[in-house]
Amino acid sequence: MSTPTQTSQPDARAEALVAAYERAGYRRLAPPILQPAEPFLDLSGEDIRKRMYLTSDPQGRELCLRPDLTIPVSREYLASPGAGSPEGFCYLGPVFRDRAAQPAEFLQAGIESFGRADKAAADAEMLALGLEAATHYGIAQPEIRIGDVGLFTALIAALDLAPAWKRRLVKDFNRKTSLEHDLDMLTLSSANKRPEYQGVLAALAGSDPKAARALVADLLSIAGITTVGGRTVGEIAERFLEQSALGAATALPRETRSLIEKFLAIAGDPDEAAAELRALAASAGLKIEPALDLFESRAGFLAARGVDVSHIRFSTAFGRGLDYYTGFVFELHSPAAPNGPLVAGGRYDELLTRLGAKAPIPAVGFAVWIERVANGGGAA
C-alpha cells in the first residue's frame, strides 16, 4: 500500500480557478485534513472506504485523512448559522486515498451548493462551472458523461417489489456503473443458495426490525467483532437483516428484471433518451413523471447556458460509485487521455439528513482533479 507522502501545493492556475468561484459568490472553506472517520465509512461507499487512511486519537475515536471534501464541507455548513438556507462554498486542498502506484495525496478544487430549491437550474450550473474549469486549463471540448440516480430510484419505487428488494437495487446502483452482476445475484438461482445460517435469518424475518438489529449487534459485540472491512457492527447487523428480508421475499420476477434491463439500456443524448424513457414508462404503466420532468428541465437549463446537449453522453446505467448520490451525476473526460475524470460531481440530497440535519436540504456539487486537468487529462 502506498503512503500519503507527496506534498500537493496549489499553483497559480488552481488559485485563479477558485478565486473565480469566489467572485461568482461561493465562499471559500478550508476544512481540517484530519476528519472523523465514521461519516466516510458510513456514507461514501465501498470504493472510498477501502482506500482510506485511518488512525485514532488517545480517546479511541477513529479518524481519517479526508478522502474527499464533500462531507467535510457539508459538516461545516451544518455547523454554521446559515444551515438550511441557500449557501454555496468552494475549496482547494489535498485529499488522501490509496491509489496503488499513484501518489496517495492529490489536489482537488470544487464547489458545494446547499439549500437551492431550483434543482434543475442548480444541476446545470454545476456542470457549466465544471466545463469552465476544463476550459480554464485549456481543455476546450471534454467528453461529457451524465446519469441520473433519481430516474433509477423512481423506476424501482414504481415497481411491485418488496421493500428489501428496492433498497438493495438502489444501493447496488450507487455502488456500480452496471447492474448486470447485481441483478444476477438477485435472481432465483442466487436466492436458492441457502446459507448455513438460513434458520437464523428465517427466525429474524418476522421479528421487530429494531429488536432484531439490536440482537444481531449484541451477538457480534459478544463475539468480539467491532468492524469488518471498514463496516461497523451496526452496518454488519443491517446487512445481515437485509439478507433475512431478501431471503424471505419472492425472487425477482423475470418480467421485472427484463423491464429494469430495458431501462438500463437507454443511452444517447438527453433529448432522445427522455423520449425513450417516456415511451418505456407509458408501455409499462410506470409513474415516474416527476423524475422525467426534472431530467428534461435540467437539459433545458443546460442548453440555456450554452451547453450543446446533443454532445452529452447520457446513460441510465451511469453512476459514480458513491453511496450518497441521489440524482444528477456527471463526469468530464479528456478524449485524448482517458485516465479518469477531470471533473466529477452530482446531487446528494439525502447526505445532509444523514449527517444530522433535522430536515432534508437539497445539495449538489463537483470536484476538479487538479493534477489531471493540469496535465491535459493525463495520469495523476
Secondary structure as a PSIPRED ss2 file (coil, helix, strand):
# PSIPRED VFORMAT (PSIPRED V4.0)

   1 M C   1.000  0.000  0.000
   2 S C   1.000  0.000  0.000
   3 T C   1.000  0.000  0.000
   4 P C   1.000  0.000  0.000
   5 T C   1.000  0.000  0.000
   6 Q C   1.000  0.000  0.000
   7 T C   1.000  0.000  0.000
   8 S C   1.000  0.000  0.000
   9 Q C   1.000  0.000  0.000
  10 P C   1.000  0.000  0.000
  11 D C   1.000  0.000  0.000
  12 A H   0.000  1.000  0.000
  13 R H   0.000  1.000  0.000
  14 A H   0.000  1.000  0.000
  15 E H   0.000  1.000  0.000
  16 A H   0.000  1.000  0.000
  17 L H   0.000  1.000  0.000
  18 V H   0.000  1.000  0.000
  19 A H   0.000  1.000  0.000
  20 A H   0.000  1.000  0.000
  21 Y H   0.000  1.000  0.000
  22 E H   0.000  1.000  0.000
  23 R H   0.000  1.000  0.000
  24 A C   1.000  0.000  0.000
  25 G C   1.000  0.000  0.000
  26 Y C   1.000  0.000  0.000
  27 R E   0.000  0.000  1.000
  28 R E   0.000  0.000  1.000
  29 L C   1.000  0.000  0.000
  30 A C   1.000  0.000  0.000
  31 P C   1.000  0.000  0.000
  32 P C   1.000  0.000  0.000
  33 I C   1.000  0.000  0.000
  34 L E   0.000  0.000  1.000
  35 Q E   0.000  0.000  1.000
  36 P E   0.000  0.000  1.000
  37 A C   1.000  0.000  0.000
  38 E H   0.000  1.000  0.000
  39 P H   0.000  1.000  0.000
  40 F H   0.000  1.000  0.000
  41 L H   0.000  1.000  0.000
  42 D H   0.000  1.000  0.000
  43 L H   0.000  1.000  0.000
  44 S C   1.000  0.000  0.000
  45 G C   1.000  0.000  0.000
  46 E H   0.000  1.000  0.000
  47 D H   0.000  1.000  0.000
  48 I H   0.000  1.000  0.000
  49 R H   0.000  1.000  0.000
  50 K C   1.000  0.000  0.000
  51 R C   1.000  0.000  0.000
  52 M C   1.000  0.000  0.000
  53 Y E   0.000  0.000  1.000
  54 L E   0.000  0.000  1.000
  55 T E   0.000  0.000  1.000
  56 S E   0.000  0.000  1.000
  57 D C   1.000  0.000  0.000
  58 P C   1.000  0.000  0.000
  59 Q C   1.000  0.000  0.000
  60 G C   1.000  0.000  0.000
  61 R C   1.000  0.000  0.000
  62 E E   0.000  0.000  1.000
  63 L E   0.000  0.000  1.000
  64 C E   0.000  0.000  1.000
  65 L E   0.000  0.000  1.000
  66 R C   1.000  0.000  0.000
  67 P C   1.000  0.000  0.000
  68 D C   1.000  0.000  0.000
  69 L C   1.000  0.000  0.000
  70 T H   0.000  1.000  0.000
  71 I H   0.000  1.000  0.000
  72 P H   0.000  1.000  0.000
  73 V H   0.000  1.000  0.000
  74 S H   0.000  1.000  0.000
  75 R H   0.000  1.000  0.000
  76 E H   0.000  1.000  0.000
  77 Y H   0.000  1.000  0.000
  78 L H   0.000  1.000  0.000
  79 A C   1.000  0.000  0.000
  80 S C   1.000  0.000  0.000
  81 P C   1.000  0.000  0.000
  82 G C   1.000  0.000  0.000
  83 A C   1.000  0.000  0.000
  84 G C   1.000  0.000  0.000
  85 S C   1.000  0.000  0.000
  86 P C   1.000  0.000  0.000
  87 E E   0.000  0.000  1.000
  88 G E   0.000  0.000  1.000
  89 F E   0.000  0.000  1.000
  90 C E   0.000  0.000  1.000
  91 Y E   0.000  0.000  1.000
  92 L E   0.000  0.000  1.000
  93 G E   0.000  0.000  1.000
  94 P E   0.000  0.000  1.000
  95 V E   0.000  0.000  1.000
  96 F E   0.000  0.000  1.000
  97 R C   1.000  0.000  0.000
  98 D C   1.000  0.000  0.000
  99 R E   0.000  0.000  1.000
 100 A C   1.000  0.000  0.000
 101 A C   1.000  0.000  0.000
 102 Q E   0.000  0.000  1.000
 103 P C   1.000  0.000  0.000
 104 A C   1.000  0.000  0.000
 105 E E   0.000  0.000  1.000
 106 F E   0.000  0.000  1.000
 107 L E   0.000  0.000  1.000
 108 Q E   0.000  0.000  1.000
 109 A E   0.000  0.000  1.000
 110 G E   0.000  0.000  1.000
 111 I E   0.000  0.000  1.000
 112 E E   0.000  0.000  1.000
 113 S E   0.000  0.000  1.000
 114 F E   0.000  0.000  1.000
 115 G C   1.000  0.000  0.000
 116 R C   1.000  0.000  0.000
 117 A C   1.000  0.000  0.000
 118 D C   1.000  0.000  0.000
 119 K H   0.000  1.000  0.000
 120 A H   0.000  1.000  0.000
 121 A H   0.000  1.000  0.000
 122 A H   0.000  1.000  0.000
 123 D H   0.000  1.000  0.000
 124 A H   0.000  1.000  0.000
 125 E H   0.000  1.000  0.000
 126 M H   0.000  1.000  0.000
 127 L H   0.000  1.000  0.000
 128 A H   0.000  1.000  0.000
 129 L H   0.000  1.000  0.000
 130 G H   0.000  1.000  0.000
 131 L H   0.000  1.000  0.000
 132 E H   0.000  1.000  0.000
 133 A H   0.000  1.000  0.000
 134 A H   0.000  1.000  0.000
 135 T H   0.000  1.000  0.000
 136 H H   0.000  1.000  0.000
 137 Y C   1.000  0.000  0.000
 138 G C   1.000  0.000  0.000
 139 I C   1.000  0.000  0.000
 140 A C   1.000  0.000  0.000
 141 Q C   1.000  0.000  0.000
 142 P C   1.000  0.000  0.000
 143 E E   0.000  0.000  1.000
 144 I E   0.000  0.000  1.000
 145 R E   0.000  0.000  1.000
 146 I E   0.000  0.000  1.000
 147 G E   0.000  0.000  1.000
 148 D E   0.000  0.000  1.000
 149 V H   0.000  1.000  0.000
 150 G H   0.000  1.000  0.000
 151 L H   0.000  1.000  0.000
 152 F H   0.000  1.000  0.000
 153 T H   0.000  1.000  0.000
 154 A H   0.000  1.000  0.000
 155 L H   0.000  1.000  0.000
 156 I H   0.000  1.000  0.000
 157 A H   0.000  1.000  0.000
 158 A H   0.000  1.000  0.000
 159 L C   1.000  0.000  0.000
 160 D C   1.000  0.000  0.000
 161 L C   1.000  0.000  0.000
 162 A C   1.000  0.000  0.000
 163 P H   0.000  1.000  0.000
 164 A H   0.000  1.000  0.000
 165 W H   0.000  1.000  0.000
 166 K H   0.000  1.000  0.000
 167 R H   0.000  1.000  0.000
 168 R H   0.000  1.000  0.000
 169 L H   0.000  1.000  0.000
 170 V H   0.000  1.000  0.000
 171 K H   0.000  1.000  0.000
 172 D H   0.000  1.000  0.000
 173 F H   0.000  1.000  0.000
 174 N H   0.000  1.000  0.000
 175 R H   0.000  1.000  0.000
 176 K C   1.000  0.000  0.000
 177 T C   1.000  0.000  0.000
 178 S C   1.000  0.000  0.000
 179 L C   1.000  0.000  0.000
 180 E H   0.000  1.000  0.000
 181 H H   0.000  1.000  0.000
 182 D H   0.000  1.000  0.000
 183 L H   0.000  1.000  0.000
 184 D H   0.000  1.000  0.000
 185 M H   0.000  1.000  0.000
 186 L C   1.000  0.000  0.000
 187 T C   1.000  0.000  0.000
 188 L H   0.000  1.000  0.000
 189 S H   0.000  1.000  0.000
 190 S H   0.000  1.000  0.000
 191 A H   0.000  1.000  0.000
 192 N C   1.000  0.000  0.000
 193 K C   1.000  0.000  0.000
 194 R C   1.000  0.000  0.000
 195 P C   1.000  0.000  0.000
 196 E C   1.000  0.000  0.000
 197 Y C   1.000  0.000  0.000
 198 Q H   0.000  1.000  0.000
 199 G H   0.000  1.000  0.000
 200 V H   0.000  1.000  0.000
 201 L H   0.000  1.000  0.000
 202 A H   0.000  1.000  0.000
 203 A H   0.000  1.000  0.000
 204 L H   0.000  1.000  0.000
 205 A H   0.000  1.000  0.000
 206 G C   1.000  0.000  0.000
 207 S C   1.000  0.000  0.000
 208 D C   1.000  0.000  0.000
 209 P H   0.000  1.000  0.000
 210 K H   0.000  1.000  0.000
 211 A H   0.000  1.000  0.000
 212 A H   0.000  1.000  0.000
 213 R H   0.000  1.000  0.000
 214 A H   0.000  1.000  0.000
 215 L H   0.000  1.000  0.000
 216 V H   0.000  1.000  0.000
 217 A H   0.000  1.000  0.000
 218 D H   0.000  1.000  0.000
 219 L H   0.000  1.000  0.000
 220 L H   0.000  1.000  0.000
 221 S H   0.000  1.000  0.000
 222 I H   0.000  1.000  0.000
 223 A C   1.000  0.000  0.000
 224 G C   1.000  0.000  0.000
 225 I C   1.000  0.000  0.000
 226 T C   1.000  0.000  0.000
 227 T E   0.000  0.000  1.000
 228 V E   0.000  0.000  1.000
 229 G C   1.000  0.000  0.000
 230 G C   1.000  0.000  0.000
 231 R E   0.000  0.000  1.000
 232 T E   0.000  0.000  1.000
 233 V H   0.000  1.000  0.000
 234 G H   0.000  1.000  0.000
 235 E H   0.000  1.000  0.000
 236 I H   0.000  1.000  0.000
 237 A H   0.000  1.000  0.000
 238 E H   0.000  1.000  0.000
 239 R H   0.000  1.000  0.000
 240 F H   0.000  1.000  0.000
 241 L H   0.000  1.000  0.000
 242 E H   0.000  1.000  0.000
 243 Q H   0.000  1.000  0.000
 244 S H   0.000  1.000  0.000
 245 A H   0.000  1.000  0.000
 246 L H   0.000  1.000  0.000
 247 G H   0.000  1.000  0.000
 248 A H   0.000  1.000  0.000
 249 A C   1.000  0.000  0.000
 250 T C   1.000  0.000  0.000
 251 A C   1.000  0.000  0.000
 252 L C   1.000  0.000  0.000
 253 P C   1.000  0.000  0.000
 254 R H   0.000  1.000  0.000
 255 E H   0.000  1.000  0.000
 256 T H   0.000  1.000  0.000
 257 R H   0.000  1.000  0.000
 258 S H   0.000  1.000  0.000
 259 L H   0.000  1.000  0.000
 260 I H   0.000  1.000  0.000
 261 E H   0.000  1.000  0.000
 262 K H   0.000  1.000  0.000
 263 F H   0.000  1.000  0.000
 264 L H   0.000  1.000  0.000
 265 A C   1.000  0.000  0.000
 266 I C   1.000  0.000  0.000
 267 A E   0.000  0.000  1.000
 268 G E   0.000  0.000  1.000
 269 D C   1.000  0.000  0.000
 270 P H   0.000  1.000  0.000
 271 D H   0.000  1.000  0.000
 272 E H   0.000  1.000  0.000
 273 A H   0.000  1.000  0.000
 274 A H   0.000  1.000  0.000
 275 A H   0.000  1.000  0.000
 276 E H   0.000  1.000  0.000
 277 L H   0.000  1.000  0.000
 278 R H   0.000  1.000  0.000
 279 A H   0.000  1.000  0.000
 280 L H   0.000  1.000  0.000
 281 A H   0.000  1.000  0.000
 282 A H   0.000  1.000  0.000
 283 S H   0.000  1.000  0.000
 284 A H   0.000  1.000  0.000
 285 G C   1.000  0.000  0.000
 286 L C   1.000  0.000  0.000
 287 K C   1.000  0.000  0.000
 288 I C   1.000  0.000  0.000
 289 E H   0.000  1.000  0.000
 290 P H   0.000  1.000  0.000
 291 A H   0.000  1.000  0.000
 292 L H   0.000  1.000  0.000
 293 D H   0.000  1.000  0.000
 294 L H   0.000  1.000  0.000
 295 F H   0.000  1.000  0.000
 296 E H   0.000  1.000  0.000
 297 S H   0.000  1.000  0.000
 298 R H   0.000  1.000  0.000
 299 A H   0.000  1.000  0.000
 300 G H   0.000  1.000  0.000
 301 F H   0.000  1.000  0.000
 302 L H   0.000  1.000  0.000
 303 A H   0.000  1.000  0.000
 304 A H   0.000  1.000  0.000
 305 R C   1.000  0.000  0.000
 306 G C   1.000  0.000  0.000
 307 V C   1.000  0.000  0.000
 308 D C   1.000  0.000  0.000
 309 V H   0.000  1.000  0.000
 310 S H   0.000  1.000  0.000
 311 H H   0.000  1.000  0.000
 312 I E   0.000  0.000  1.000
 313 R E   0.000  0.000  1.000
 314 F E   0.000  0.000  1.000
 315 S E   0.000  0.000  1.000
 316 T C   1.000  0.000  0.000
 317 A C   1.000  0.000  0.000
 318 F C   1.000  0.000  0.000
 319 G C   1.000  0.000  0.000
 320 R C   1.000  0.000  0.000
 321 G C   1.000  0.000  0.000
 322 L C   1.000  0.000  0.000
 323 D C   1.000  0.000  0.000
 324 Y C   1.000  0.000  0.000
 325 Y C   1.000  0.000  0.000
 326 T C   1.000  0.000  0.000
 327 G C   1.000  0.000  0.000
 328 F E   0.000  0.000  1.000
 329 V E   0.000  0.000  1.000
 330 F E   0.000  0.000  1.000
 331 E E   0.000  0.000  1.000
 332 L E   0.000  0.000  1.000
 333 H E   0.000  0.000  1.000
 334 S C   1.000  0.000  0.000
 335 P C   1.000  0.000  0.000
 336 A C   1.000  0.000  0.000
 337 A C   1.000  0.000  0.000
 338 P C   1.000  0.000  0.000
 339 N C   1.000  0.000  0.000
 340 G C   1.000  0.000  0.000
 341 P C   1.000  0.000  0.000
 342 L C   1.000  0.000  0.000
 343 V E   0.000  0.000  1.000
 344 A E   0.000  0.000  1.000
 345 G E   0.000  0.000  1.000
 346 G E   0.000  0.000  1.000
 347 R E   0.000  0.000  1.000
 348 Y C   1.000  0.000  0.000
 349 D C   1.000  0.000  0.000
 350 E C   1.000  0.000  0.000
 351 L H   0.000  1.000  0.000
 352 L H   0.000  1.000  0.000
 353 T H   0.000  1.000  0.000
 354 R H   0.000  1.000  0.000
 355 L C   1.000  0.000  0.000
 356 G C   1.000  0.000  0.000
 357 A C   1.000  0.000  0.000
 358 K C   1.000  0.000  0.000
 359 A C   1.000  0.000  0.000
 360 P C   1.000  0.000  0.000
 361 I C   1.000  0.000  0.000
 362 P C   1.000  0.000  0.000
 363 A E   0.000  0.000  1.000
 364 V E   0.000  0.000  1.000
 365 G E   0.000  0.000  1.000
 366 F E   0.000  0.000  1.000
 367 A E   0.000  0.000  1.000
 368 V E   0.000  0.000  1.000
 369 W E   0.000  0.000  1.000
 370 I H   0.000  1.000  0.000
 371 E H   0.000  1.000  0.000
 372 R H   0.000  1.000  0.000
 373 V H   0.000  1.000  0.000
 374 A H   0.000  1.000  0.000
 375 N C   1.000  0.000  0.000
 376 G C   1.000  0.000  0.000
 377 G C   1.000  0.000  0.000
 378 G C   1.000  0.000  0.000
 379 A C   1.000  0.000  0.000
 380 A C   1.000  0.000  0.000
